[in-house]
Amino acid sequence: MLMTVLDGSIVTVAMPAMQDDLGFTPAGLSWIVNAYLIAFGSLLLLAGRLGDLIGRKRMFLAGTAVFTAASVLAGFADSPAQLVATRFLQGAGSAMASAVGLGILITLFTEARERARAIAVFSFTGAAGASLGQVFGGILTDGLDWHWIFFINLPIGLAALLVAVPALPADRGLGVRAGADVPGALLVTAGLMLGIYSVVGVEEHGWASPHTLGLGGLAVALLGLFVRRQGRGRNPLIPTRILRSRTVVGANLVQMLMVAALFSFQVLVALYLQKVLGYGAAATGLAMLPAAVVIGVVSLGASARLMARFGERRVLVAGLALLVLALALLTRLPVHARYATDLLPVMLLAAGFGLATPALTALAMSGAGKEDAGLASGLFNTTQQIGMALGVAVLSTLAASRTRSLAAAGSGPAEALTGGYHVAFATGTGLLLGAIALSGLLLSRPRGPRSA
């Protein structure tokens, strides 16, 4: 799981080297990330339900194998088209493995304290994976070359397969006849794929362009037909019993806002370090390392105990509050920043991610029975990817627009870029405040004693 999450960000610090080596155009370069994002986000629901039907272990092993093979092909890519195609295949493999990961976990660990610890470990992979990706991406790119950010997945993937085969218990699944809603699967996959594609293309085409409005409208129509079918079909892809839980729905909505906001931290801070402060790839990765460390320490060492004592909702709100403070500090970044005084405090406040993510994961899986564990896992990962796509589109577009206006007004390149990043950080702060408000409205503390 760490490998698939890490791969979403490991390319960010290596993209300039890929552009120089393979001849990507500026517009085409973004598709190194977009191809992965589109495949990953659009296939999660389908993969999660198929995991419930054919067996989650089979789906996990197949997805890990596809991802590992696609990583090798990406490492050997010698043209932009080949690299983008293999990144799409990587995203598909990631979706297959990730969609059932949480489902496997909650069926393996049924005792409350054990499950809390397991969720904390699982959440660490998502919370710290992006930061670790930037660290490893910088070190591998500077020390070897960009091909190795993909080749490194081969030994890790093989090791994961060798451990998973004997370690994961076999499960037969419910059987395809128990819920193979093929038309519904096609509708939701096509709708999500078109929707994410239209959103990630906003920076290139604009919000009001025929490209964005046309594809976005078609995506909404397809998803509307999917929702209508779920209410009437005999074997719906998303049983309405999952969506009746206010906690599950609220956790997924809060996650969407949080992930969208933290795009500004995970990606734009790295760009600020390189484009404004002049850091190299390895130095950028190392500068982000304290964030990964504190996230890991908090999520692995403290989150389970805090959730057991104070409850998931309070831990979630505390984590979100720390993240609000971190992004608020980023809105004041100067052009000539000092790492120790201007950036290190922000990295340490990233500990909020280590609190918020395990709490959100526990809340989002709270309404899933054994028969729906894979689907609930796929839904949680889907909202994560949708949030990431929205963060990419909204925050990068706002930052780019502000940068252009400042440059046109006579500001220097560094000042214009910094001003653009300030707008993105401020918008991210607003999204996190919205997430806190939703937590209070939809994730209210249950009355009476808490169930196991």
N, C-alpha and C positions, 0 to 999 in steps of 0.2 A: 504493500500500500504506500509505503514511503517512496518507493521508486516511481510510482505513477504520479503522485502528487508533486514530487520533486521535479519531474520532467516537464511540468507545466511552466516552471520558472527558470530551469537551468539554462534554457536557450537565451534568456533575455540579455545576459552579459556577453554572450558569444555572437549575437546577431551582427554587430559590425564586422567581425572577422568572416562570417558567412557571406555577407554582402560583398566584401572585397574579393573573396575567393571564387564565388559562384556567379557574381554579376547580377545580383538582385537589384531591381529598381526600388526607389524609396517606397512606392506604393506596394510593390510586391513583397517587400521584406516583412510586412506585418502578417502575411499569410503563413509564416513559419509558426506563429502563435495561433492565428485564427483557424487554420486547418485542424489543429489538435483540439481546440476549444469547441468547434462545431460538431465534430464527430463524438467527442466525449459527452458534451451536454445533451445531444439529441438522442443518443442511444441508451442512456441510463435507465429510463423507465422500462423500455422493452427488455433490456438485459436483466433487470431486476425481476420482472415477472417470469421470464423464461427460466431464471434460476430457481424460482419457486416450483416451476412445473417439471423441469428435467433434472433438478438437483443442483444445489448451490455449489457443491464441491466441483462438479463437472464444469460449471460455468466459470468458476474461479480459475481452475487449471487451464481451461481453454483461453481465457482472457490473458492470463500471464504469459502463456506460450505465444499468442499473437503479438502482444506488446514487445516481448523479447526479440522475436524474429524481425518485427518492424524496426526496432532500434538498430539492429545490425544493418538492415537495408539503408536506414537513414545515414548511418556512418559512412557508407560507401557511395552516397549520392554525389553525383558530379554535375548536376544541373539544378536550377531552381524548381523545375517541374517535378523532378524525382524527389527532391527533399520535401516539397509540400505534399506530394502523394503519400510518402512514407509517414509524414507527421499525421495525416488523416488516419492511416492504418494504426498508428500508435494510439491515437485517441479512441478508436474503436476497441482495441485491446484493453485500454484503461477502463473504458465503460463496462466491459464484460466482467473484469475482475473487481472493480470498485463497487459496482451495483450490488453485489452480494456480500461484500466484506462485512458490513455491519450485521446483515442477516445471519451470517455464520457466527459472528461473535455473540449475539444475544441468545442464540440457541445453545451455544456451548457453555455459557456462564449464566446460570439461572439464579444463583444466590445473590442477593442485593449488593452486598459489599464486594464480592468478587466481580460482579458485573460493572460496578462503579470503577474499580481499578482497571478492568479491561478496557472500558470506554475511555478512561484517561490516557492509557497507552495508545489506543487507536487515534484519539483526538490529537495527540502530540504529532502524529505523522502528518496530519493536515495542517496543524497550526505552525509547525516548525519547518515543514517540507519546503515551502516556498523560499524561506530565508536560506535554508541549507542549499537549495538549488543554486541560488546566486553565489554562495561561497564556492561550491564545487565547480560551477560553471566557470567562474573566474580563474580558479587555480588550474583546471584542466586546459582551458583555452590558452592561458599564458605559458603554462609549463610544457604542454604538448601541442595540440591544436584542437580546433572545434570538433573534429570527427570523434574525439574521445568522450565528449559529453554523451554520445550515443553508445559507443562501444562499451562504456562502463556498465551499461545495463545488462550485457550478456552474462557475466559471471554472477551478478546479483539475481537475475531472473532464473538462471539455472539452479542456483542455491535455493531460491524460494520454491521452485517446483519440487526439488528433491526433498525438502522438508515437508511441504504440504501434502504430498502423496500419502506418506504414512501417518502424518499428524492429524489431518482433518478426517473426522468420521464420515463414512459414506452415507449419503442420503439419496433416496430414490426419487424424491420430488412427488408432487401431486399427480403427475401425469398430464400430458398435453391436453387430453380431453377435459380436464378439470377447469380449464380457463384459458383456452387459446383463442383470444379475441383478435384474430388476424386483422380485420378491417380497422378496429380501434388502434391496434399497434401501428399500422401504416399511417393512420391519421395523426397520431401524436408524434411519431418520429418525423414525418414530413413537416408538421407544423412547427415543432421545436427547431428542426434544422433550418427551415426558412426564416424563422424568427431570429435565431441567433446570427444567421448569416446577414440579415438586414441590419441588425444592431451593430455588429462589429464593422460593417461597412459605412457607418455614419460618418466617421472622420474623413473618408475619401469622398463620399457622395453628398453629405449634408442631410439634416433631418427632414427637410421639406422636398427632397428630390423625388422624382418618379420611382427611382430604384428603391429607396427606403420605404416610401409610402405604399408602393405597389406590392412589394414582397412582404412588408409588415402586415398589410391588410389581408393578403392571402393567408399568411400564417395565423392571424387571429381567426379567420373564417374556418380554417382546418381544425384549430384547437377548439373552436365553438362546436363544430360537428362532433368532435371527440367527446366533449363534455356531455352533449346531448345523448350520444350513444351509450355513455357509461350509466346514465340514469335509466335506460330502457333495455340494455342488453342482458342476456342470460348469464354470461360469464364476463363481466366487465374487467378491463385491464386494471382499473383503479376502483376497487369496491368502495361504495359510498360510506361503509362503516369506518374506513380510515379517516375520511374527511369530516366525519361528525365530531371528531375530537378537536376541541378548540385549542388544546395544548399542542397537538401535532401541527395543526395549520399555523398557529402562532409562531411556533419554533421555526418552521420553514420560512415564513415571511421575515422574521427577525434575522435569520441567517442570510437571506437574500440582500437585505440592506447592509448588514455588517460586511459581507464579502465585497459588495460594490464599493463601500467606503474604503476598505483596506487595500483595494487596488492602488490607491494613491500612496500608500505606505510601501507596499511590496515592489512596485515597479517605478513609480515616479521618484522616490527617494534614490533609487539606484541610478536613474537618469540624471538627477541633480548632482550626484557625486561625480559622475563621469563628465557630463557636459558643462557643468558650472564650475565645480571644484577641480576638474582635471584628473580624477582618479583613474587608474588603469582597471582592467577587469578583475585581477586578483585582489587589488586593494579595495575595490568596491565590495567584493564578496566578504573580505575580512572585516570591513567596516560594518556590515550587516550581521556579522556573527553573534555579537552580544544579544541581539533580538532573538535569534534561534536558541541561544543558551537559556535565557530567562524563560522563554516559552516552554522549553523542555523541562526545566526545573519545576515550574509552577504546575504544569499539566500532569507531570508524572509524580511529583512529590507532594502536592498540596491539594489539588482539585478534588480528588475523591473524598478526602477527609472533610474538606469544607462543605461539599455537597451533602454529605451524611449529617453534618451538624446544622447547617443553615438552610438547606434545600437548594434545588437547582436554580430557581428563579432569582434568589438573592445573589447567588454566586455569579449568575449571568449578568445581572445589572451592575455588580461591582466591576466585573471585567470590562463591560462596555464603558463604564465611567472612566476607567484608566485609559482606554483607547481614545475617548473623546479628548482627554487631556493631552495625549500624545499628538493627535492631529492638530489640536489648537496650537501647540508649540511649533509645529511645522509651518503654520501660517505666518510665523515671524522669522523664518530663516533668512539670514542676510546673504548677500552675494558672496562675501568673503567670510564664510562660516568657519568656526573652530570646532573640531570634532568633539573635544572633551566637554565643551560648555554648550554647544548648540545641537549636537546630534546624539551624543551618548545618552543623555536623559530620555530622549525619545525612544531609543533602542531598549532601554530598561523598562519604560512604560508599556512596551509591547507585551509584557507579562500578562496584560489584560486579555490577550488572545488565548493564553494558556488557561485562563479561568472561564472565558465565555464559550469556547468551542466544546469542551467536555460537557458543560451544562446544557448547551443547545442539543448536542447529540443525544444525551439521555432523554431530554424532553421530546425530541422528534421521534424517537423509537418507543416512547412510552405507550402508545396506543396500538402497537403492532403485535398481533398474535403470531404463533409459530408459522401458520400458513401464509402470512402476509409479510414475513420478516424481510425477504428479498425485495419486495415491492416498496416497503417503507424505506429501506436502505437506498434503493434507486431514486425514490422521490427526494430524499434528503440531499443526495449528491446532485440531482438535477437542479434543485433550487440554488445550490452552491454555484453551479456552472452558469445558470442564468444571471445570478448576481454578479459573477465575474464579467460576463459579457456586457452587462449594463454598466459596470464600473469602467471597463475599457472604453465603451462608446461615449458615455456622458462625461467622465472626468478628463479623458484625453482630448475630447473635442473642446471642452471649456478651456483647458490649459492652452491648447493650440490657438484658439481664437484670441485669448488674452495676450499671448505672446506676439501674435501678428499685430494686434492693435498697438502694443507698446513699442514694437520695432518701427511701425509706421510713424509713431509720434517722436521718434528720435532716440529711443533707449538703445543701449548697447546690447549685443547678443546675450551676455550673461544676465544682465538686468531684466531683459525681456523674458528669458526662459524662467527666471526665478519668480517673476510676477505671474506668469502662467501657472506655475506649480502652486503658488499661494492660493489661487482661485480653486484649484482642484482640492487642495487640502481643506479649505473652508467648506467646500461642498461636501466632502467626506465627513467633516465634523457634523454637518447638518443631518446627513444620513444616519449617523450613529445616534444622534439625539432622537431621531424618529424611531430607531430600533428600541431605545430605552422606553419611549412612550408606548410602543406596541407591546413590549414586555409587561408593562403595567396593566394594559387593557385586556390582552388575550391570555397572558400566562399568570393570571391571578392565583394566589395561594389557595389550594383546595381546602374545603371545610372538613373538620374532623381529623382523626388520625390519618397519617400517610400510610398507604398500603405498601407492602413489600415491592 
